[in-house]
Amino acid sequence: MEVRNISREEFPEENKEQEEKPKPKKENLTPWQLANMEYLKQKALENGGPEVPPSISEHSETSSTDEPADEEDEVPVEQETIDAEFEIEENTEEEEETSKGPKNGSFLERLPNIKHERNRRLVRRSSILIGLFSIPALLLLYYISPLGKLGGVSVQGNERISAEVIKKELNFTVGDNLWSQFFDRQDNIKKLKKQELQIENAEVHIDGFNHFEVQVKEFPEVAYLESNGKYSPVISNGKIIPVEVEKSNGDLPILESFTGSKRILNVLDGYKKLTEEVKQGISQIKYAPTSENKELLEIFMNDGNKVLVSISELGTKMNYYPQVAKEMNDKQIKGVVDMEAGIYSYPYAENSATEDSAQDSTEQTETPAGND
């Protein structure tokens, strides 16, 4: 920056004020003012400017010999202030130019940053595009790979129905698409339950990568239905399974002449209320309705006796049977225990012709039983 000396003519107002003000006396200058004058003089010589006016030199020379003035007295020096202001402005402009650098160099310095930002945006956009295209590609590879096809089916929880029958009814095909068969599993389960009455519920889960695991829950067998010496299992919902089985479970009662599921369920509900002693003594339960009682049951006991009882009173009156049977055994009588109205017993008639007279001549034993 070019530094020029400013004359007093360029500032007429300031010159006028200085003319009006009395000139400071040499002996009134402070040591700081004298030192400042010397510094300005040297600075002007270094910059090639005009020498300091004689008045200023005289002031400096005279003041150096005189005693120091009072520090509280201050004399304005306008020329010194103007030079100092220009010097500060020059230094500030030089610092700004240095910090900014050359105009051509500023763009070159920012060029690497621009390239880095451009590369970063390019990488980000490329990553998004690659991700969008890679996901469908991976799904397609999985769909056509062996992992996308059913590899096998396992069945758990089945006791009465074989695993092969369950797999066949579910219509799962090994080697076909895994997910299409998995999404159709509910329809296949409905068909399975319709075909196999003993299955209460079934669930299909994916085991591993491409295997199905079928969890089966079956209705328990609660009785056997006898017909012409053949037996069919009766499950807990009262339905009769239309298959012929051998009577192997001696703990389950044998039903005879039943046709409706509702009546079977009522009998089973009463049967559950019996004591274990009574349950173990029952051999067979036959539905034998009459014109007076549509719910009459004939229960054949293992000790040779027969009990007549209504379905609705099966769970209450049958628990008195051990007491009645003991009295009959003491009298060595095998016969009928009638629980329709009260509870009494009589022996079997030898033949149908003498049955009525035998009943009249036989001592009847009546036991109180809290009739309904």
C-alpha contacts under 8 A as a table, 3 or more apart, distances in Angstrom:
res1	aa1	res2	aa2	distance
1	M	90	E	6.27
1	M	93	E	7.80
1	M	94	E	7.70
3	V	86	F	7.52
3	V	90	E	7.93
4	R	49	G	7.59
5	N	49	G	7.08
5	N	50	P	7.82
5	N	83	D	7.88
6	I	10	E	6.88
7	S	10	E	5.84
7	S	11	F	7.55
8	R	11	F	5.42
8	R	12	P	6.74
8	R	14	E	7.61
8	R	15	N	5.96
9	E	12	P	5.60
9	E	15	N	7.30
11	F	14	E	5.46
11	F	15	N	6.28
12	P	15	N	4.98
12	P	16	K	6.03
13	E	16	K	5.10
13	E	17	E	6.31
14	E	17	E	5.04
14	E	18	Q	6.18
15	N	18	Q	5.04
15	N	19	E	6.11
16	K	19	E	5.11
16	K	20	E	6.27
17	E	20	E	5.16
17	E	21	K	6.20
18	Q	21	K	5.00
18	Q	22	P	7.57
18	Q	23	K	7.94
19	E	22	P	7.19
24	P	28	N	6.75
24	P	29	L	7.69
24	P	75	V	6.66
25	K	28	N	5.27
25	K	29	L	7.19
26	K	29	L	5.83
26	K	59	H	5.21
26	K	60	S	7.78
26	K	62	T	6.27
26	K	63	S	5.54
27	E	62	T	7.44
27	E	63	S	5.69
27	E	66	D	6.11
27	E	67	E	7.21
27	E	68	P	7.45
27	E	69	A	6.45
28	N	68	P	7.80
28	N	69	A	5.21
28	N	70	D	7.30
28	N	73	D	7.29
29	L	33	Q	6.21
29	L	34	L	6.77
29	L	63	S	6.76
29	L	68	P	7.53
29	L	69	A	6.15
29	L	74	E	7.74
29	L	75	V	7.25
30	T	33	Q	5.28
30	T	34	L	6.43
30	T	68	P	6.26
30	T	69	A	5.55
30	T	70	D	6.97
30	T	71	E	6.04
30	T	73	D	7.80
30	T	74	E	7.75
31	P	34	L	5.07
31	P	35	A	6.19
31	P	68	P	6.63
31	P	69	A	7.90
32	W	35	A	5.14
32	W	36	N	6.13
33	Q	36	N	5.02
33	Q	37	M	6.18
34	L	37	M	5.13
34	L	38	E	6.42
34	L	60	S	5.82
34	L	63	S	7.33
34	L	64	S	7.85
35	A	38	E	5.17
35	A	39	Y	6.30
36	N	39	Y	5.07
36	N	40	L	6.23
36	N	80	E	7.98
37	M	40	L	5.19
37	M	41	K	6.17
37	M	56	I	7.39
37	M	60	S	7.15
37	M	80	E	7.37
38	E	41	K	5.09
38	E	42	Q	6.34
38	E	60	S	7.53
39	Y	42	Q	5.27
39	Y	43	K	6.14
40	L	43	K	5.00
40	L	44	A	6.08
40	L	80	E	7.13
40	L	83	D	7.78
41	K	44	A	5.22
41	K	45	L	6.40
41	K	51	E	6.98
41	K	52	V	5.82
42	Q	45	L	5.14
42	Q	46	E	6.30
43	K	46	E	5.16
43	K	47	N	6.26
44	A	47	N	5.20
44	A	48	G	6.19
44	A	49	G	5.06
44	A	50	P	6.71
44	A	51	E	6.72
44	A	52	V	7.64
45	L	48	G	5.16
45	L	49	G	5.93
45	L	50	P	7.26
45	L	51	E	6.74
46	E	49	G	7.66
52	V	56	I	6.38
52	V	57	S	6.72
53	P	56	I	5.43
53	P	57	S	6.56
54	P	57	S	4.91
54	P	58	E	5.87
55	S	58	E	5.09
55	S	59	H	6.05
56	I	59	H	4.96
56	I	60	S	6.27
57	S	60	S	5.03
57	S	61	E	6.11
58	E	61	E	5.11
58	E	62	T	5.84
59	H	62	T	5.33
59	H	63	S	5.78
60	S	63	S	5.16
60	S	64	S	6.11
61	E	64	S	5.31
61	E	65	T	6.96
62	T	65	T	5.59
62	T	66	D	6.42
63	S	66	D	5.05
63	S	67	E	7.52
63	S	68	P	7.84
64	S	67	E	7.80
69	A	73	D	7.74
70	D	73	D	5.87
71	E	74	E	7.34
77	V	80	E	5.54
77	V	81	T	6.45
78	E	81	T	5.08
78	E	82	I	6.22
79	Q	82	I	5.19
79	Q	83	D	6.23
80	E	83	D	5.27
80	E	84	A	6.13
81	T	84	A	5.13
81	T	85	E	6.17
82	I	85	E	5.17
82	I	86	F	6.34
83	D	86	F	5.21
83	D	87	E	6.14
84	A	87	E	5.04
84	A	88	I	6.20
85	E	88	I	5.20
85	E	89	E	6.19
86	F	89	E	5.05
86	F	90	E	6.07
87	E	90	E	5.10
87	E	91	N	6.29
88	I	91	N	5.19
88	I	92	T	6.18
89	E	92	T	5.10
89	E	93	E	6.24
90	E	93	E	5.28
90	E	94	E	6.26
91	N	94	E	5.15
91	N	95	E	6.23
92	T	95	E	5.17
92	T	96	E	6.28
93	E	96	E	5.09
93	E	97	E	6.20
94	E	97	E	5.19
94	E	98	T	6.13
95	E	98	T	5.04
95	E	99	S	6.13
96	E	99	S	5.15
96	E	100	K	6.10
97	E	100	K	5.23
97	E	101	G	5.89
97	E	102	P	7.74
98	T	101	G	5.24
100	K	103	K	7.80
100	K	106	S	7.50
101	G	105	G	6.71
101	G	106	S	6.71
102	P	105	G	5.16
102	P	106	S	6.46
103	K	106	S	5.61
103	K	107	F	7.57
104	N	107	F	6.19
104	N	108	L	7.03
105	G	108	L	5.14
105	G	109	E	6.15
106	S	109	E	5.20
106	S	110	R	6.43
107	F	110	R	5.10
107	F	111	L	6.06
108	L	111	L	5.08
108	L	112	P	7.73
109	E	112	P	6.86
110	R	113	N	5.43
110	R	114	I	6.41
111	L	114	I	5.10
111	L	115	K	6.26
112	P	115	K	5.07
112	P	116	H	6.12
113	N	116	H	5.04
113	N	117	E	6.18
114	I	117	E	5.21
114	I	118	R	6.13
115	K	118	R	5.08
115	K	119	N	6.14
116	H	119	N	5.15
116	H	120	R	6.15
117	E	120	R	5.06
117	E	121	R	6.30
118	R	121	R	5.28
118	R	122	L	6.19
119	N	122	L	4.97
119	N	123	V	6.14
120	R	123	V	5.20
120	R	124	R	6.26
121	R	124	R	5.10
121	R	125	R	6.19
122	L	125	R	5.27
122	L	126	S	6.07
123	V	126	S	5.06
123	V	127	S	6.08
124	R	127	S	5.13
124	R	128	I	6.40
125	R	128	I	5.19
125	R	129	L	6.31
126	S	129	L	5.17
126	S	130	I	6.05
127	S	130	I	5.11
127	S	131	G	6.07
128	I	131	G	5.14
128	I	132	L	6.22
129	L	132	L	5.15
129	L	133	F	6.30
130	I	133	F	5.30
130	I	134	S	5.84
131	G	134	S	5.09
131	G	135	I	6.26
132	L	135	I	5.91
132	L	136	P	7.46
133	F	136	P	6.00
133	F	137	A	6.51
134	S	137	A	4.98
134	S	138	L	6.07
135	I	138	L	5.22
135	I	139	L	6.28
136	P	139	L	5.04
136	P	140	L	6.09
137	A	140	L	5.12
137	A	141	L	6.22
138	L	141	L	5.06
138	L	142	Y	6.14
139	L	142	Y	5.08
139	L	143	Y	6.08
140	L	143	Y	5.01
140	L	144	I	6.39
141	L	144	I	5.42
141	L	145	S	5.90
142	Y	145	S	5.05
142	Y	146	P	7.76
142	Y	147	L	6.45
142	Y	148	G	5.63
143	Y	147	L	7.61
143	Y	148	G	4.89
143	Y	149	K	7.75
143	Y	177	N	7.89
144	I	148	G	6.40
145	S	148	G	5.64
145	S	149	K	7.40
146	P	149	K	5.36
147	L	150	L	7.62
147	L	151	G	7.92
147	L	209	F	6.47
147	L	210	N	5.79
148	G	177	N	6.08
148	G	178	L	5.61
148	G	179	W	7.49
148	G	210	N	6.78
149	K	174	V	7.40
149	K	175	G	5.26
149	K	176	D	5.29
149	K	177	N	4.45
149	K	178	L	4.62
149	K	179	W	7.98
149	K	210	N	6.47
150	L	173	T	7.20
150	L	174	V	4.98
150	L	175	G	5.13
150	L	176	D	5.79
150	L	177	N	6.09
150	L	178	L	4.63
150	L	210	N	5.26
150	L	211	H	6.02
150	L	212	F	7.65
151	G	174	V	5.58
151	G	175	G	6.20
151	G	210	N	5.42
151	G	211	H	5.36
152	G	174	V	5.80
152	G	210	N	7.35
152	G	211	H	4.97
152	G	212	F	6.35
153	V	167	K	7.42
153	V	172	F	7.80
153	V	174	V	7.80
153	V	211	H	5.85
153	V	212	F	4.72
153	V	213	E	5.89
153	V	214	V	7.37
154	S	163	A	7.82
154	S	211	H	7.87
154	S	212	F	6.33
154	S	213	E	4.92
154	S	214	V	6.11
155	V	158	N	7.21
155	V	163	A	5.80
155	V	166	I	7.79
155	V	167	K	7.89
155	V	213	E	5.96
155	V	214	V	4.72
155	V	215	Q	6.20
155	V	216	V	7.21
156	Q	213	E	7.37
156	Q	214	V	6.04
156	Q	215	Q	4.99
156	Q	216	V	6.04
157	G	215	Q	5.93
157	G	216	V	4.95
157	G	217	K	6.10
157	G	218	E	7.87
158	N	161	I	5.95
158	N	162	S	6.92
158	N	163	A	7.17
158	N	216	V	5.72
158	N	217	K	6.84
158	N	218	E	6.85
159	E	162	S	7.37
159	E	218	E	7.67
160	R	218	E	7.94
161	I	165	V	6.93
161	I	166	I	7.30
162	S	165	V	5.47
162	S	166	I	6.60
163	A	166	I	5.09
163	A	167	K	6.16
164	E	167	K	5.18
164	E	168	K	6.14
165	V	168	K	5.11
165	V	169	E	6.17
166	I	169	E	5.19
166	I	170	L	6.12
166	I	192	L	7.13
167	K	170	L	5.17
167	K	171	N	6.32
167	K	172	F	6.39
168	K	171	N	5.19
168	K	172	F	7.07
169	E	188	N	7.28
169	E	191	K	7.01
169	E	192	L	5.33
169	E	195	Q	7.71
170	L	185	R	7.57
170	L	188	N	4.90
170	L	189	I	6.25
170	L	191	K	7.33
170	L	192	L	6.07
171	N	188	N	6.81
172	F	181	Q	6.76
173	T	176	D	5.86
176	D	181	Q	7.92
177	N	180	S	5.80
177	N	181	Q	6.65
178	L	181	Q	5.58
178	L	182	F	6.22
178	L	210	N	6.71
179	W	182	F	4.81
179	W	183	F	6.05
180	S	183	F	5.33
180	S	184	D	6.46
181	Q	184	D	5.13
181	Q	185	R	6.30
182	F	185	R	5.22
182	F	204	V	7.88
183	F	186	Q	7.51
184	D	187	D	5.70
184	D	188	N	6.52
185	R	188	N	5.04
185	R	189	I	6.09
185	R	204	V	6.97
186	Q	189	I	5.05
186	Q	190	K	6.34
187	D	190	K	5.21
187	D	191	K	6.46
188	N	191	K	5.13
188	N	192	L	6.21
189	I	192	L	4.93
189	I	193	K	6.25
189	I	201	N	7.95
189	I	202	A	6.45
189	I	203	E	7.75
190	K	193	K	5.25
190	K	194	K	6.22
191	K	194	K	5.08
191	K	195	Q	6.19
192	L	195	Q	5.23
192	L	196	E	5.88
192	L	199	I	7.85
193	K	196	E	5.15
193	K	197	L	5.91
193	K	198	Q	7.71
193	K	199	I	5.70
193	K	200	E	6.95
193	K	201	N	7.16
194	K	197	L	6.21
196	E	199	I	5.84
197	L	200	E	7.53
197	L	239	K	7.85
197	L	241	I	6.86
198	Q	218	E	5.52
198	Q	219	F	5.25
198	Q	220	P	7.80
198	Q	235	I	6.93
198	Q	241	I	7.25
199	I	202	A	7.45
199	I	216	V	7.09
199	I	217	K	6.01
199	I	218	E	4.30
199	I	219	F	5.97
200	E	216	V	7.84
200	E	217	K	5.52
200	E	218	E	4.98
200	E	219	F	5.48
201	N	216	V	6.11
201	N	217	K	5.23
201	N	218	E	6.98
202	A	214	V	6.70
202	A	215	Q	5.51
202	A	216	V	4.49
202	A	217	K	6.15
203	E	214	V	5.62
203	E	215	Q	5.14
203	E	216	V	6.68
204	V	212	F	6.46
204	V	213	E	5.70
204	V	214	V	4.59
204	V	215	Q	6.46
205	H	212	F	5.69
205	H	213	E	5.21
205	H	214	V	6.50
206	I	209	F	7.23
206	I	210	N	6.81
206	I	211	H	5.70
206	I	212	F	4.77
206	I	213	E	6.16
207	D	210	N	6.81
207	D	211	H	4.96
207	D	212	F	5.48
207	D	213	E	5.87
208	G	211	H	6.08
219	F	235	I	5.80
219	F	236	S	5.95
219	F	237	N	7.40
220	P	235	I	5.52
220	P	236	S	5.76
221	E	233	P	6.22
221	E	234	V	5.61
221	E	235	I	4.23
221	E	236	S	6.11
222	V	233	P	7.65
222	V	234	V	5.87
222	V	235	I	5.45
222	V	236	S	5.77
222	V	252	L	6.01
222	V	253	P	7.53
222	V	268	L	7.86
223	A	233	P	6.07
223	A	234	V	5.00
223	A	235	I	7.01
223	A	252	L	4.94
223	A	253	P	5.03
223	A	254	I	5.82
223	A	255	L	6.94
224	Y	231	Y	5.84
224	Y	232	S	5.43
224	Y	233	P	4.56
224	Y	234	V	5.42
224	Y	247	K	7.54
224	Y	252	L	6.98
224	Y	253	P	6.41
224	Y	254	I	4.77
224	Y	255	L	5.89
225	L	231	Y	5.37
225	L	232	S	5.09
225	L	233	P	6.24
225	L	234	V	6.54
225	L	240	I	7.51
225	L	254	I	5.77
225	L	255	L	4.64
225	L	256	E	5.72
225	L	257	S	7.93
225	L	258	F	7.56
226	E	229	G	6.15
226	E	230	K	5.53
226	E	231	Y	4.62
226	E	232	S	6.68
226	E	254	I	6.46
226	E	255	L	5.92
226	E	256	E	5.16
226	E	257	S	7.63
227	S	230	K	5.24
227	S	231	Y	6.38
227	S	256	E	6.69
227	S	257	S	7.38
230	K	244	E	6.35
230	K	245	V	7.29
230	K	246	E	7.55
231	Y	243	V	8.00
231	Y	244	E	5.50
231	Y	245	V	5.57
231	Y	246	E	6.42
231	Y	247	K	6.55
232	S	240	I	6.73
232	S	241	I	6.07
232	S	242	P	6.33
232	S	243	V	5.58
232	S	244	E	5.06
232	S	245	V	5.91
233	P	240	I	6.08
233	P	241	I	5.55
233	P	242	P	7.89
233	P	243	V	7.48
233	P	244	E	7.88
233	P	245	V	7.36
234	V	238	G	6.23
234	V	239	K	5.83
234	V	240	I	4.61
234	V	241	I	6.16
235	I	238	G	5.63
235	I	239	K	5.78
235	I	240	I	6.60
235	I	241	I	7.42
236	S	239	K	7.43
236	S	265	L	7.84
237	N	261	S	7.74
237	N	265	L	7.07
238	G	261	S	4.68
238	G	262	K	6.77
238	G	264	I	5.72
238	G	265	L	5.17
239	K	261	S	5.52
240	I	261	S	7.67
247	K	250	G	7.32
249	N	252	L	6.04
250	G	253	P	7.61
251	D	279	K	7.98
251	D	280	Q	7.04
253	P	279	K	7.98
253	P	282	I	7.01
253	P	283	S	6.65
253	P	284	Q	6.10
253	P	285	I	7.15
254	I	283	S	6.78
254	I	284	Q	4.70
254	I	285	I	6.00
255	L	258	F	6.86
255	L	284	Q	5.96
255	L	285	I	4.87
255	L	286	K	5.77
255	L	287	Y	7.82
256	E	284	Q	7.43
256	E	285	I	6.21
256	E	286	K	4.58
256	E	287	Y	6.30
257	S	286	K	6.16
257	S	287	Y	5.58
257	S	288	A	7.77
258	F	263	R	7.61
258	F	264	I	6.89
258	F	286	K	7.61
258	F	287	Y	6.13
260	G	263	R	5.65
260	G	264	I	6.50
261	S	264	I	5.06
261	S	265	L	6.15
262	K	265	L	5.16
262	K	266	N	6.39
263	R	266	N	5.12
263	R	267	V	6.35
264	I	267	V	5.12
264	I	268	L	6.18
265	L	268	L	5.00
265	L	269	D	6.04
266	N	269	D	5.10
266	N	270	G	6.43
266	N	311	I	6.98
266	N	312	S	7.58
267	V	270	G	5.25
267	V	271	Y	6.08
267	V	311	I	5.93
267	V	312	S	7.97
267	V	314	L	7.43
268	L	271	Y	4.78
268	L	272	K	6.20
269	D	272	K	5.38
269	D	273	K	7.00
269	D	315	G	7.76
270	G	273	K	5.42
270	G	274	L	7.10
270	G	311	I	7.34
270	G	312	S	7.31
270	G	313	E	7.58
270	G	314	L	5.33
270	G	315	G	4.18
270	G	316	T	7.90
271	Y	274	L	5.53
271	Y	279	K	7.60
271	Y	314	L	6.93
271	Y	315	G	6.01
272	K	315	G	7.45
273	K	315	G	5.10
273	K	316	T	7.66
274	L	278	V	6.25
274	L	279	K	6.38
274	L	315	G	5.70
274	L	316	T	7.67
274	L	318	M	7.15
274	L	319	N	6.14
275	T	278	V	5.38
275	T	279	K	6.29
275	T	319	N	6.72
276	E	279	K	4.97
276	E	280	Q	6.05
277	E	280	Q	5.36
277	E	281	G	6.42
278	V	281	G	5.07
278	V	282	I	6.54
278	V	318	M	7.45
278	V	319	N	6.67
278	V	321	Y	7.43
278	V	322	P	7.27
279	K	282	I	5.45
280	Q	283	S	7.95
281	G	301	M	5.60
281	G	302	N	5.35
281	G	303	D	7.29
282	I	285	I	7.66
282	I	299	I	7.00
282	I	300	F	6.26
282	I	301	M	4.60
282	I	302	N	5.96
283	S	299	I	7.52
283	S	300	F	5.52
283	S	301	M	5.09
283	S	302	N	5.41
284	Q	299	I	5.84
284	Q	300	F	5.19
284	Q	301	M	7.05
285	I	297	L	6.78
285	I	298	E	5.97
285	I	299	I	4.54
285	I	300	F	6.41
286	K	297	L	5.67
286	K	298	E	5.04
286	K	299	I	6.16
287	Y	295	E	7.55
287	Y	296	L	6.48
287	Y	297	L	4.86
287	Y	298	E	6.39
288	A	294	K	7.97
288	A	295	E	7.60
288	A	296	L	5.53
288	A	297	L	5.41
288	A	298	E	6.27
289	P	293	N	5.85
289	P	294	K	4.50
289	P	295	E	5.64
289	P	296	L	4.86
289	P	297	L	7.08
290	T	293	N	5.06
290	T	294	K	5.66
290	T	296	L	6.98
291	S	294	K	6.61
293	N	296	L	5.67
293	N	310	S	7.75
295	E	310	S	5.31
295	E	311	I	5.50
295	E	312	S	7.73
296	L	308	L	6.87
296	L	309	V	5.84
296	L	310	S	4.55
296	L	311	I	6.39
297	L	307	V	7.88
297	L	308	L	5.77
297	L	309	V	5.41
297	L	310	S	5.77
297	L	311	I	6.50
298	E	306	K	6.69
298	E	307	V	5.74
298	E	308	L	5.02
298	E	309	V	6.87
299	I	306	K	5.65
299	I	307	V	5.00
299	I	308	L	6.53
299	I	309	V	7.87
300	F	304	G	7.09
300	F	305	N	6.30
300	F	306	K	4.72
300	F	307	V	6.53
301	M	304	G	5.58
301	M	305	N	5.41
301	M	306	K	6.00
301	M	307	V	7.67
302	N	305	N	7.40
304	G	334	K	6.48
304	G	335	G	7.64
305	N	334	K	5.63
305	N	335	G	5.21
305	N	336	V	5.89
305	N	337	V	7.36
306	K	335	G	6.42
306	K	336	V	4.85
306	K	337	V	6.15
307	V	336	V	5.77
307	V	337	V	4.70
307	V	338	D	5.88
307	V	339	M	7.11
308	L	336	V	7.42
308	L	337	V	6.30
308	L	338	D	4.87
308	L	339	M	5.59
308	L	340	E	6.38
309	V	313	E	6.66
309	V	314	L	6.29
309	V	317	K	7.80
309	V	318	M	7.88
309	V	338	D	6.77
309	V	339	M	4.95
309	V	340	E	5.12
310	S	313	E	5.35
310	S	314	L	6.17
310	S	339	M	7.73
310	S	340	E	6.21
311	I	314	L	5.22
312	S	315	G	7.46
313	E	316	T	5.46
313	E	317	K	5.88
313	E	318	M	7.75
314	L	317	K	5.93
314	L	318	M	5.67
315	G	318	M	6.17
315	G	319	N	7.16
316	T	319	N	5.97
316	T	320	Y	7.95
317	K	320	Y	5.70
317	K	321	Y	7.48
317	K	339	M	6.93
317	K	369	A	7.07
318	M	321	Y	5.35
319	N	322	P	7.13
320	Y	323	Q	5.73
320	Y	324	V	6.67
320	Y	369	A	7.63
321	Y	324	V	5.14
321	Y	325	A	5.92
322	P	325	A	5.08
322	P	326	K	6.16
323	Q	326	K	5.28
323	Q	327	E	6.63
324	V	327	E	5.31
324	V	328	M	6.37
324	V	337	V	7.78
324	V	344	Y	7.96
324	V	345	S	7.73
324	V	367	T	7.51
325	A	328	M	5.01
325	A	329	N	6.11
326	K	329	N	5.09
326	K	330	D	6.19
327	E	330	D	5.13
327	E	331	K	6.51
328	M	331	K	5.17
328	M	332	Q	5.93
328	M	333	I	5.04
328	M	334	K	6.85
328	M	345	S	7.98
329	N	332	Q	4.57
329	N	333	I	5.89
329	N	334	K	7.56
330	D	333	I	7.73
333	I	346	Y	7.95
333	I	347	P	6.01
334	K	346	Y	7.99
334	K	347	P	5.50
334	K	348	Y	6.67
335	G	345	S	6.96
335	G	346	Y	5.51
335	G	347	P	3.69
335	G	348	Y	4.49
336	V	345	S	5.38
336	V	346	Y	5.38
336	V	347	P	5.96
336	V	348	Y	6.51
337	V	343	I	6.89
337	V	344	Y	5.71
337	V	345	S	4.20
337	V	346	Y	6.69
338	D	341	A	7.73
338	D	342	G	7.27
338	D	343	I	5.61
338	D	344	Y	5.42
338	D	345	S	5.85
339	M	342	G	5.31
339	M	343	I	4.51
339	M	344	Y	6.80
340	E	343	I	7.32
341	A	371	N	6.95
342	G	366	E	7.75
342	G	367	T	7.70
342	G	368	P	7.12
342	G	369	A	6.55
342	G	371	N	6.16
343	I	366	E	5.95
343	I	367	T	5.56
343	I	368	P	6.69
343	I	369	A	6.34
344	Y	364	Q	6.81
344	Y	365	T	5.42
344	Y	366	E	4.31
344	Y	367	T	6.04
345	S	364	Q	6.29
345	S	365	T	5.81
345	S	366	E	7.01
346	Y	359	Q	6.93
346	Y	362	T	6.98
346	Y	363	E	7.61
346	Y	364	Q	5.99
346	Y	365	T	7.41
347	P	359	Q	7.81
347	P	362	T	7.70
348	Y	355	E	7.96
349	A	352	S	6.73
349	A	354	T	6.78
349	A	355	E	4.75
349	A	358	A	6.33
349	A	359	Q	7.61
350	E	354	T	7.04
350	E	355	E	6.96
351	N	354	T	5.79
351	N	355	E	6.12
352	S	355	E	5.05
352	S	356	D	7.98
353	A	356	D	7.46
354	T	357	S	5.43
354	T	358	A	6.00
355	E	358	A	5.14
355	E	359	Q	6.21
356	D	359	Q	5.20
356	D	360	D	6.46
357	S	360	D	5.13
357	S	361	S	6.23
358	A	361	S	5.22
358	A	362	T	5.92
359	Q	362	T	5.26
360	D	363	E	7.81
